[in-house]
Amino acid sequence: MAKQRMQQCLTCGAFSLQTVCPKCGERAQAAAPLKWSPEDNRASLRRKMKGVEEKDWPSQLATLPSLQEMKQNHASEEE
């Protein structure tokens, strides 16, 4: 599993690349959780739960209006 390098002290809040705070000597932990892991064992389960693998899933996503519609809306708002 990938390890995050930026650490934050639990006591004083200082940031460091070490697991021991250079300011106070207390324990430091990852500053933020990892966004994703390349070794994610539950990714397929999450995709099934959200229905990402279904054929009609892309049609359920939000879409932007066409450029022409955006220009018309912008022109009508300026009037």
Residue pairs with C-beta under 8 A, 6 or more apart in sequence:
1 37
1 39
2 34
2 37
2 38
2 39
4 30
4 31
4 32
4 34
5 17
6 15
6 17
6 30
6 31
6 32
7 15
7 16
7 17
7 18
7 19
7 28
7 29
7 30
7 31
8 14
8 15
8 16
8 28
8 29
8 30
8 31
9 15
9 16
9 21
9 23
9 24
9 26
9 27
9 28
10 26
10 27
10 28
10 29
11 21
11 24
11 26
11 27
12 21
12 23
12 24
12 26
14 21
14 22
14 23
14 24
14 28
15 31
16 22
16 28
18 28
19 27
19 28
19 29
20 26
20 27
20 28
21 27
21 28
47 53
51 57
64 70
65 73
